[in-house]
């Protein structure tokens, strides 16, 4: 019912920057929360940043001050901008969206994941 398409991953040198995007398409009533999670081998998928439709933002401590999340409600697209990247930022970044089928029911959807590698 909802598809999330990510783009923007790749190799980044330490101190460099990145810009990820994720567009939601399909059939839904509303998307009230979108965000980015990161996963590395042998670890669980952890939250990086989330943003609600009304603009409430949450960042993980590891990216606070370096990453910025934003969204375009008209396009149902969420972005993640990062600067001063560190090797610990390496991982597969997954886009997520909580889509409401009705005003009181929802389902969580995930993108395919995009690899971000921070290395010299």
N, C-alpha and C positions, 0 to 999 in steps of 0.2 A: 504494500500500500504506500509506503514511503521509502524512497531511495536517497542515500547520501553519497555524493561524489566528491572526493577529496583531490586536491592538487597542491603542488608546491614543495614537496619533499626533495631531498637530495643531499649532496655533500656540502658541508659548511666548515670553513676553517675556524679555529678558536678565535673568538673576538668578532666573528662575522655576524650576519643577520639572516633571518628567514621570514618568509611570509606564506602561510598556509591558508587555503580557502576550502570551504565545504558548502555545497549547495544542496538543499532539500527539495525534492520534487515528488509528485504523486498526489494522493488524495488524503486530505486531512482538514480538520477544522481550524486548528491553530497549533503553532509551535511555541511553547512558553519557556523552554529552556534549551539551550544549545551549549556545546562545550567541546573541550579537547582533553583526551586522556592519553597517557604515555605508558608503553610497556616495553620492558627489556627482557631478554631471555632469562628464564628462571624466576621471574618476579610477576606479581600481579599487576593488573592495569590500574594505574593511579591517576587521579584527577590532576590536570594541569591548570585549567581555567574553565569557568562556566559563565554564562550570561543569560539572563532572562529576557523575555520580550520587552519588559519595561526598563531594562538596562541595569539590573542588579548584577554585580560582577563579583566573582570569587576567584582568587589565585592561590596556587600552592606556594608555600614559603620559598621553595627552591627557585621560582621564577619571578617572584614579586619584585617589581622595580625594573625588570628587564623585558618582560613579555607584556603585550597588550592584546586583549581580546575585544572584538567589536562585531557588530552584525548589521545587516541590511534587512529589515523586516519585510520590505516590499519584495525583495528577491529571495527571502528565506535562506540567506547565506550568512555564514559565520566565518570570521577571519582570526588568524593568530599571527601577530607580529612579534618577532624576537630580535633582540640586539645583545651584543656581548656574549655570544653563545659559548658554552663551556662543554668539554667532553661529556660531562654528566647529563647534558641535555640530549644525548644520543638515545634513540629509541624509535619505536614505531608509534606514530601519532594517529589516534583514532578519533574521528569526529563522532559526536553523539547528539541526538535530538530527541526531546520528549514531545511527541505529537499527540494532540487531543483529537479523538474521533468525535466526541461530544464535549460539552463544556465541563464534564465531570469524569470522563474516562480517558485514559491515555495509554500509550505504549512507547517504550524506548527503542530507538533504532541506532544502528552503528554503521559507520562507513567502513570501507575496505582496509583502511590503514595506509599510511605513507611513511616510508623510512626516512629518518633524519639522522645523519651521521656527522658528528662534529669531530674532526680529526685533522692533523697536519699532514 
